[in-house]
Amino acid sequence: MKNSSIENAFENVAAAAALIRNSNHANHLMNQKNSSNYFDSSSNFKQVNSNLTEAAISLLNQSKNSNNSAAAAVAALIQQQQNYLSDSSEEDQPLNMALRVNNQLIRKLRQLMKNLNHVPEPLQAYIIPSCDIHQSEYIADCDKRREFLTGFTGSAGTAIVTSEECLLWTDGRYFDQAEKELHDGWRLMKAGQKGTPTQTEFLLKNLPSGSKIGVDAKLYSYSLYNTMNNSLNANGIQLVPFMSNLVDLLWTDKPNRPNQTINSLDLKFTGSTWQEKISKVREAMQAKEASVLVLSALDETAWLFNLRGSDIPYNPVFYAYTILTLDNIYLFVDEDQLSSSARKHLNLDSNKNNKQEEFMNNSSLEKSQDDLKVQIRPYESIKDAVALCEFFAWLEEEIPKGNQTEISAAKKLLELRKEQENFVQSSFETISSSGPNGATIHYTPTESSDRLLSVEEMYLCDSGAQYLDGTTDVTRTLHFGVPSENEKQFFTRVVKGHINLANCIFPEGAKGSQLDILARKALWEVGLDYLHGTGHGVGCYLNVHEGPIGISYASKPSEPGLKEGMILSNEPGYYEKDKFGIRIESLVVVSKKETQIDWLDNYHQKCREIVGNALKEQGKTAGYKWLLKETQPLAKSITASPSKSLGIKLTIWSSGDKQ
């Protein structure tokens, strides 16, 4: 059988499987979600082909009133596939269907890179980032182009396809996961590790001068594009931006973009009206002599207008842009998504509006967490702590019975959180990991990877919730038996790092990168470390990862520094591949701390007691009065004048711990 016929056969089976998966009548016939689970040998391939035929027949019989065209297409494609198979020899048939299907995608992508109907000029490389057009970290299924092409499901990573290689860069959170998920033929580039070039360094080394590298212009920020392009241009290589996306041309069953209902958030949860927020933003604009502000990040618009949606899983945001001038406000959004309460909230019905461009009445772009929010947030943490205490008590009772798994535990925790007031949803997919699965930093249990929870090994649970009054993110590592000496040592060092960071005192404006060492110090003392950041900003009923603040060894020029009221996670960890994972995470708030003042007041009090008594005994009245005058407590004056505070402290919010 000719190679072209074999390739066509592969494509037909893949197309047939996709049609069946998309049919409401035949979903139960296609239990496996990934073709690599069953296209693994020629004999198995024949069996699956037979199963597909049976599925098509069943579909035809069941779809009297619907899906006839889909069923007929399935049957025709599979019949064509069987004809190919009947003419082929055993050795012609695939040993790994998943590999061949992926190879077809890469082959077609490389063809598109040369096709002037789709690209402005022939490309020697094409870059596929993880983000959407809003630079979101967490994205809807329709934007998971990198995942579609590579098989890697992590939230961070960039794929590059050249004429010779397929490569994926990702950070330390995902090394283990990427090794397991990447399609055959892809090379993992462990970003930040010794010996691993950056994307730019790799392209400079491996592409000749004059090469063109394609990028989807909508997926690149101005600064990132310029930084990369300037480095490449210096060596005769050029980035070529264009508005179409080559992966979209290959993704025939790409999901539609979500358009869920947008609702307003009550003032008791926001602390300020959207009109008040816009006034503050305009004040900040004027201070910077700016006349126009463009907001493209989804959480920025949601925060500014006190609106929430559900276009992105676990993140209560919606697709929108905002343009704010000193006189006008433009909110670009699908009007059909706005609920009646949201329209009233925005005063839309009192204006004449276009379908896509909404104009509101005139009424710091820093998304600062205002005073009322900081007052509200502890209640959401207390509620979450109640659910966690109930969960840990349940685990303590159930794990020795040997009936609970990673998935069942995650479901139980969700049930307990749902009992709490103002609960909306989880803030991310729960990382419920037992034993060796804990070593995969962002592990998510599946039906195939699900493990029993045991008294013989550690259990790491990283979870969070979205409440109307806040967002949580908490990790605890537990052992319900007798941990080994090594496990106790590693756990203790992680806890030490957590406490060191939580108790640190620093000047306002210090950067998170300056504090990161405190969380790692106890591990560094014995030559250990962890391959992820120590903390990230957390929204208030918004994204669980909220920039631009964070705590990490990586210093970012745009990092604004830590200020009072900011909320972050504190989550050091330690992991041993294929053995276990340890992580301890709480949310912390930056608050004023007067430790030095307390020390000075205590010192002065001792002076009064010791030196003052001596002065009185000797009858030195003038000296005694002077001492009393000069050693007045400073705490009261500091309370009256907060600007004199000498430091900022991270204060732990979460409670209900069991470690």
C-alpha positions in Angstrom: 0.0 0.0 0.0 1.4 3.4 -0.9 2.5 5.8 1.8 0.0 8.5 0.7 -2.8 6.0 1.0 -1.7 5.1 4.5 -1.5 8.8 5.5 -5.0 9.4 4.1 -6.3 6.4 6.0 -4.9 7.8 9.2 -6.6 11.1 8.6 -9.9 9.4 7.9 -9.9 7.4 11.1 -9.0 10.5 13.1 -11.8 12.4 11.4 -14.2 9.6 12.0 -13.3 9.5 15.6 -13.7 13.2 16.0 -17.2 13.1 14.4 -18.3 10.3 16.7 -17.0 12.1 19.7 -18.9 15.2 18.7 -22.2 13.3 18.2 -24.6 13.4 21.2 -25.8 9.8 20.3 -22.4 8.2 20.3 -20.4 9.8 23.2 -20.8 6.6 25.2 -19.1 4.6 22.5 -15.9 6.7 22.6 -14.7 6.4 26.3 -11.1 7.2 25.6 -10.3 10.9 25.2 -6.8 10.5 23.7 -6.1 8.4 20.6 -2.7 7.5 22.1 -4.6 5.3 24.6 -5.7 2.8 21.9 -3.9 3.4 18.6 -0.8 1.6 19.8 -0.4 -1.5 17.7 -1.6 -2.7 14.3 -3.8 -5.4 15.9 -5.3 -2.9 18.2 -5.7 -0.5 15.3 -7.8 -3.0 13.5 -9.9 -3.6 16.6 -10.6 0.1 17.1 -11.4 0.4 13.4 -14.0 -2.3 13.8 -15.3 -0.6 16.9 -15.6 2.7 15.0 -17.6 0.9 12.3 -19.9 -0.5 15.0 -20.3 2.9 16.5 -21.2 4.4 13.1 -23.9 1.7 12.6 -25.2 2.3 16.1 -25.3 6.0 15.4 -27.2 5.5 12.2 -29.8 3.3 13.9 -30.3 5.8 16.8 -30.4 9.1 14.9 -33.8 8.9 13.1 -34.5 12.5 13.5 -31.0 14.1 14.0 -27.3 13.7 13.2 -28.0 11.7 10.0 -25.5 13.7 8.0 -22.8 13.2 10.7 -23.6 9.5 10.9 -23.4 9.1 7.2 -20.1 10.9 7.1 -18.7 8.7 9.8 -19.8 5.5 8.1 -18.4 6.7 4.7 -15.1 7.6 6.2 -14.7 4.4 8.1 -15.7 2.3 5.1 -13.0 4.1 3.1 -10.6 3.3 5.9 -11.5 -0.4 5.8 -10.9 -0.5 2.1 -7.4 0.9 2.7 -6.8 -1.7 5.3 -7.9 -4.6 3.2 -5.3 -3.7 0.6 -2.5 -3.3 3.1 0.0 -5.6 4.6 0.6 -6.1 8.3 3.8 -4.1 8.2 2.2 -1.2 6.5 -0.2 -0.6 9.4 0.7 1.9 12.1 2.6 1.0 15.2 1.6 4.3 16.9 -1.4 6.1 15.5 -1.1 9.0 17.9 2.4 9.7 16.6 1.3 9.6 13.0 -1.7 11.9 13.6 0.6 14.4 15.4 3.2 14.1 12.6 0.4 14.9 10.1 -0.3 18.1 12.1 3.3 19.1 12.1 3.7 18.3 8.4 0.7 20.4 7.5 1.9 23.3 9.8 5.2 23.3 8.0 3.4 23.4 4.7 1.4 26.4 5.8 4.6 28.1 6.9 5.6 28.1 3.2 2.1 28.9 1.8 1.9 32.5 0.7 -1.9 32.3 0.8 -1.6 32.2 4.5 1.7 33.9 5.4 3.2 37.1 4.1 6.5 35.4 3.3 8.0 31.9 3.7 8.8 31.1 7.4 11.7 29.2 8.8 10.0 28.9 12.3 6.6 29.5 13.9 6.0 30.4 17.5 2.9 29.2 19.4 2.5 30.9 22.8 0.0 29.8 25.5 -2.0 33.0 26.0 -5.1 34.4 24.3 -5.5 37.8 22.8 -5.8 39.3 26.3 -2.5 37.8 27.5 -4.4 35.6 29.9 -2.7 32.9 31.9 -5.8 30.8 32.2 -7.6 30.5 28.9 -10.8 29.1 27.4 -10.6 25.8 25.4 -10.9 27.6 22.1 -7.5 29.3 22.8 -5.6 26.2 23.8 -3.6 26.1 20.5 -0.3 25.1 22.1 -2.0 22.2 23.9 -3.8 21.1 20.7 -0.5 20.9 18.9 1.8 19.5 21.6 -0.4 17.5 24.0 1.0 19.5 27.0 -1.9 20.8 29.2 0.0 23.1 31.6 -0.9 26.8 31.9 2.5 28.1 30.8 4.7 27.2 27.9 5.7 28.3 24.4 6.1 26.0 21.4 8.4 26.6 18.5 8.3 24.6 15.2 11.1 24.9 12.8 11.7 23.0 9.6 13.7 20.5 11.6 12.5 20.5 15.2 9.5 20.8 17.5 10.3 22.3 20.9 8.4 23.3 24.0 9.7 25.8 26.7 8.1 25.7 30.1 9.0 26.5 33.7 9.9 24.2 36.7 6.3 23.8 37.7 5.7 21.7 34.7 8.9 19.8 33.9 7.5 16.5 35.1 4.1 17.0 33.6 5.4 18.0 30.2 7.6 14.9 30.1 4.5 12.8 30.5 2.2 14.7 28.2 4.2 15.9 25.2 3.5 14.1 22.0 6.4 12.0 20.6 8.7 14.1 18.5 8.6 17.2 20.8 11.7 18.2 22.8 11.2 19.7 26.3 13.3 22.8 27.0 13.5 23.3 30.7 13.4 27.1 31.0 15.8 28.7 33.5 17.9 25.5 33.9 21.6 25.4 33.3 22.4 24.5 29.7 18.9 25.4 28.4 18.9 28.3 25.9 16.2 30.9 25.9 13.8 30.9 22.9 15.7 33.8 21.4 19.1 32.1 22.0 17.9 28.9 20.4 16.6 30.7 17.3 19.8 32.7 16.9 21.9 29.6 17.1 19.9 27.3 14.9 18.5 29.6 12.2 20.6 31.2 9.5 20.8 34.9 8.9 17.8 36.1 6.8 15.4 33.7 8.4 11.8 34.7 9.1 9.9 33.7 12.2 6.1 33.8 12.2 4.0 35.0 15.1 0.3 35.7 15.6 0.4 39.5 16.2 -2.7 39.3 18.4 -0.9 37.0 20.9 2.2 39.1 21.6 2.5 42.2 23.8 4.2 45.2 22.4 7.1 45.0 24.8 7.7 41.2 24.4 7.6 41.5 20.6 10.1 44.4 20.6 12.5 42.8 23.0 12.6 39.6 21.0 12.7 41.2 17.6 15.5 43.6 18.5 17.7 40.7 19.6 16.9 38.7 16.5 17.3 41.7 14.1 20.8 42.3 15.4 21.7 38.9 13.9 19.8 39.3 10.6 16.7 37.3 11.7 13.2 38.9 11.7 9.9 38.3 13.4 7.0 38.4 10.9 3.7 39.3 12.6 0.4 38.6 10.9 -3.2 38.5 12.0 -4.2 34.9 11.2 -3.2 31.9 13.2 -1.8 28.9 11.4 -2.8 26.4 14.2 -6.4 27.6 13.8 -6.3 26.5 10.1 -5.4 23.0 11.3 -7.8 22.8 14.2 -11.0 21.7 12.4 -13.0 21.0 15.5 -11.9 24.0 17.5 -14.5 24.9 20.2 -16.5 28.1 20.0 -15.5 31.1 22.1 -17.6 31.2 25.3 -20.2 34.0 25.7 -21.6 33.5 29.2 -23.8 36.0 31.1 -22.2 39.0 32.8 -23.5 40.1 36.2 -22.9 43.0 38.5 -21.3 42.6 41.9 -22.9 44.3 44.9 -21.2 47.3 46.5 -20.9 45.4 49.8 -18.4 43.1 48.1 -16.5 45.7 46.1 -15.9 48.6 48.5 -16.3 51.2 45.8 -18.7 51.9 43.0 -17.4 51.7 39.4 -17.8 55.5 39.1 -15.6 56.0 42.2 -13.0 53.6 40.8 -12.9 55.5 37.5 -12.4 58.8 39.2 -9.4 57.4 41.0 -8.0 56.0 37.8 -8.4 59.4 36.1 -6.6 61.0 39.0 -3.7 58.6 38.4 -3.8 59.3 34.7 -3.6 63.0 35.2 -0.7 62.5 37.6 1.2 60.7 34.9 0.0 63.2 32.2 -1.9 60.5 30.3 -5.0 61.3 28.3 -6.0 57.7 27.2 -5.9 54.4 29.0 -6.5 51.1 27.2 -7.3 48.0 29.3 -6.9 44.6 27.6 -6.5 42.2 30.6 -9.8 40.7 31.4 -9.6 41.1 35.2 -8.8 44.8 34.8 -12.2 45.5 33.1 -14.1 43.2 35.5 -12.5 44.9 38.5 -13.0 48.4 37.2 -16.7 48.1 36.5 -17.6 45.7 39.3 -18.7 43.1 36.8 -18.1 39.3 36.8 -18.6 36.6 34.2 -17.6 33.0 33.5 -16.0 32.9 30.1 -12.7 31.4 31.5 -13.0 28.3 33.7 -12.5 29.1 37.4 -11.9 32.8 36.7 -15.0 35.1 36.9 -14.1 37.3 34.0 -15.5 37.9 30.5 -14.1 39.0 27.1 -13.9 42.8 26.9 -11.7 45.8 26.3 -11.9 49.2 27.9 -10.7 52.6 26.6 -10.8 55.3 29.2 -10.1 59.0 28.4 -10.4 62.0 30.8 -13.9 62.6 29.4 -15.3 59.4 28.0 -15.6 55.7 28.9 -15.8 53.0 26.2 -16.5 49.4 27.2 -16.2 46.9 24.3 -18.2 43.9 25.1 -20.8 41.6 23.6 -24.0 43.4 24.7 -26.0 40.2 24.6 -23.9 38.8 27.5 -25.0 41.6 29.8 -27.7 40.7 32.2 -30.5 43.1 32.9 -29.0 43.9 36.3 -25.6 44.6 34.6 -27.2 46.9 32.1 -28.9 48.8 35.0 -25.6 48.8 36.9 -23.8 50.5 34.0 -26.6 52.9 33.3 -26.7 51.6 29.7 -30.4 51.9 29.1 -30.3 55.7 29.7 -27.9 56.0 26.7 -28.0 55.2 23.0 -25.4 52.5 22.4 -23.9 50.6 19.5 -23.9 46.8 19.6 -20.2 46.3 20.4 -19.1 49.8 21.6 -20.8 50.8 24.9 -20.6 54.4 26.0 -21.3 55.2 29.6 -21.9 58.4 31.4 -18.9 60.4 32.5 -18.6 60.1 36.0 -5.2 54.5 40.2 -5.2 52.4 37.4 -3.4 50.5 40.1 -5.9 47.7 41.0 -5.2 48.5 44.6 -7.1 46.4 47.2 -9.0 49.2 48.9 -9.6 49.4 52.7 -13.1 47.9 52.6 -11.8 44.9 50.6 -9.1 44.3 53.1 -11.7 44.4 55.8 -14.0 42.0 53.9 -11.4 39.4 52.9 -10.7 37.7 56.3 -14.3 36.5 56.4 -13.9 34.6 53.1 -10.7 33.1 54.5 -12.5 32.1 57.7 -15.3 30.4 55.8 -12.7 28.5 53.7 -10.8 27.5 56.8 -14.1 26.0 58.2 -14.5 23.9 55.1 -10.8 22.8 55.3 -11.1 21.8 59.0 -14.1 19.7 58.1 -12.2 18.2 55.2 -9.1 17.3 57.3 -11.3 15.7 59.9 -13.1 13.6 57.2 -9.7 12.5 55.8 -8.5 11.5 59.2 -11.6 9.3 59.6 -11.8 7.9 56.0 -8.2 7.3 54.8 -7.5 4.4 57.2 -10.5 2.6 55.7 -8.7 2.5 52.3 -11.7 3.6 50.2 -10.8 7.2 49.3 -8.9 8.4 46.2 -7.5 11.6 44.9 -10.6 12.3 42.9 -13.1 11.4 45.7 -11.2 13.6 48.2 -11.3 16.6 45.8 -15.1 16.0 45.3 -15.6 15.9 49.1 -13.7 19.2 49.6 -15.9 20.8 46.9 -19.0 19.6 48.7 -17.9 21.1 52.0 -17.0 24.5 50.4 -20.4 24.6 48.7 -22.0 24.7 52.2 -20.3 28.1 52.9 -22.1 31.4 52.3 -21.5 33.2 49.0 -19.6 30.2 47.5 -19.5 30.4 43.7 -17.0 27.8 42.4 -13.5 26.5 42.8 -10.7 29.1 42.0 -8.8 26.4 40.0 -8.9 22.7 39.5 -7.9 21.0 42.7 -4.4 19.6 42.9 -5.2 16.4 44.9 -2.1 14.3 44.8 -1.0 11.3 46.8 2.5 9.9 47.1 4.5 10.1 43.8 1.8 12.2 42.1 2.7 15.0 44.6 6.0 15.4 42.8 4.1 16.8 39.7 3.7 20.3 40.9 0.5 21.1 39.1 -0.9 17.6 39.0 -4.6 17.0 38.4 -6.0 13.5 39.0 -7.6 11.8 36.1 -9.5 8.4 35.9 -6.3 6.8 34.7 -3.9 8.4 37.2 -6.3 8.4 40.3 -4.6 6.8 43.3 -6.0 5.5 46.7 -5.1 7.7 49.6 -3.0 5.7 52.1 -1.6 6.0 55.6 1.7 5.0 54.1 2.4 8.1 52.1 1.9 11.9 52.0 -1.1 13.6 50.6 -0.7 17.1 49.0 -3.9 19.1 48.4 -3.7 22.5 46.7 -7.1 24.0 46.3 -9.1 27.3 46.4 -12.5 28.8 46.1 -14.3 31.8 44.6 -16.7 33.5 46.9 -18.6 36.7 46.2 -16.5 38.3 48.9 -13.0 36.9 47.9 -10.8 34.3 46.4 -8.8 31.6 48.3 -5.7 29.5 47.5 -4.4 27.1 50.2 -2.1 24.1 50.2 -1.5 21.6 53.0 0.6 18.4 53.0 -0.6 15.7 55.3 0.5 12.3 56.5 -2.1 10.1 58.3 0.4 7.4 59.2 4.0 7.6 60.4 6.2 9.7 58.0 9.8 8.7 57.5 12.7 10.7 59.0 13.5 12.2 55.6 9.9 13.3 55.1 9.8 14.9 58.5 13.0 16.8 57.8 11.9 18.0 54.4 8.5 19.0 55.7 10.1 20.9 58.6 12.4 22.9 56.3 9.4 23.9 54.1 7.5 25.0 57.2 10.5 27.0 58.4 10.6 28.8 55.0 6.9 29.5 55.2 7.3 31.0 58.7 10.4 33.0 57.8 8.6 34.7 54.9 5.4 35.3 56.9 7.3 37.0 59.7 9.6 39.1 57.6 9.8 42.9 58.1 10.7 45.0 55.0 10.4 48.6 53.8 7.3 49.5 51.8 8.1 49.2 48.1 10.5 46.2 48.5 10.2 43.8 45.6 9.0 40.2 46.1 12.3 39.0 44.5 14.1 40.5 47.5 12.1 38.4 49.9 12.1 35.1 48.1 15.4 33.9 49.7 13.7 33.8 53.1 11.4 31.0 52.0 14.2 29.0 50.5 16.9 29.5 53.2 16.2 26.4 55.3 16.2 24.2 52.1 19.4 25.9 50.7 21.2 25.1 53.9 21.1 21.4 53.0 21.5 21.9 49.2 17.8 21.6 48.3 15.4 23.9 46.4 12.1 24.0 44.5 11.5 25.0 40.9 8.6 27.5 41.2 8.0 30.9 42.6 7.2 31.4 46.2 4.1 33.6 45.9 1.7 35.3 43.5 -0.9 38.0 43.8 -4.5 36.9 44.5 -7.6 38.7 43.2 -10.8 39.4 45.1 -13.5 37.2 43.4 -11.2 37.5 40.4 -8.2 35.6 39.1 -6.4 33.4 41.6 -3.2 34.5 40.0 -3.2 38.3 39.8 -0.2 40.4 38.6 1.9 42.3 38.6 3.0 41.4 42.2 4.7 38.2 43.2 7.4 36.6 45.3 10.0 34.8 43.1 13.7 34.7 42.6 13.1 36.1 39.1 13.3 39.9 39.2 11.0 41.7 36.8 11.6 45.3 35.8 7.9 46.1 35.9 7.5 44.8 39.4 5.9 47.6 41.4 7.0 46.6 44.9 4.9 45.5 47.8 2.5 48.0 49.4 0.1 47.9 52.3 -3.1 46.0 51.5 -1.7 43.7 48.8 -2.6 40.1 49.0 -0.2 37.3 48.0 0.3 33.6 48.5 3.2 32.2 50.5 3.9 28.7 49.2 7.4 27.1 49.5 7.8 23.4 48.7 10.0 20.5 48.1 9.6 17.6 45.6 11.3 14.3 44.9 10.4 12.9 41.5 8.3 9.7 41.6 8.3 9.8 45.4 6.4 12.7 47.0 5.7 16.4 47.0 5.5 18.9 49.9 4.0 22.4 49.7 2.6 24.7 52.4 0.6 27.6 51.2 -1.4 30.4 53.0 -2.5 33.8 51.8 -0.9 36.8 53.4 -1.6 40.5 53.4 1.0 43.2 53.5 0.3 45.2 56.7 2.0 47.9 58.7 4.2 46.6 61.5 6.0 48.7 64.2 8.4 46.1 65.5 11.2 48.7 65.8 8.9 51.1 67.6 7.9 48.3 70.0 11.6 47.6 70.7 12.3 51.2 71.3 9.3 51.7 73.6 10.4 48.6 75.6 13.9 50.0 75.9 12.7 53.3 77.1 10.4 51.6 79.6 13.5 49.7 81.0 15.3 53.1 81.2 12.4 54.5 83.2 12.4 51.5 85.6 16.1 51.2 86.1 17.6 54.7 85.6 14.4 56.4 86.8 14.4 54.6 90.1 18.1 55.5 90.6 17.3 59.2 89.8 14.5 59.2 92.3 16.6 57.5 95.0 19.2 60.1 94.5 16.7 63.0 94.5 17.7 64.0 91.0 14.3 65.6 90.2 15.4 67.5 87.0 17.0 64.5 85.5 14.0 62.3 86.3 11.6 64.8 84.7 13.8 64.9 81.6 13.9 61.1 81.4 10.2 60.9 81.6 9.8 63.5 78.8 12.3 61.9 76.5 11.0 58.3 76.9 7.3 58.9 76.2 5.9 55.8 74.3 6.1 56.3 70.6 3.3 53.8 69.6 0.6 56.3 70.3 2.1 59.0 68.1 2.7 56.4 65.4 -1.0 55.4 65.5 -1.9 59.0 65.0 0.6 59.4 62.2 0.8 56.1 60.2 3.3 57.6 57.7 6.0 57.3 60.4 5.7 53.5 60.4 9.1 52.0 60.0 8.2 48.8 58.3 5.7 46.5 56.6 4.9 42.9 57.7 3.3 40.0 55.9 0.3 38.8 58.1 -1.1 35.3 57.6 -4.9 35.2 57.0 -5.7 31.6 56.6 -6.5 29.3 59.5 -7.8 25.8 60.2 -4.4 24.2 59.5 -3.5 20.6 60.0 0.0 19.6 59.1 
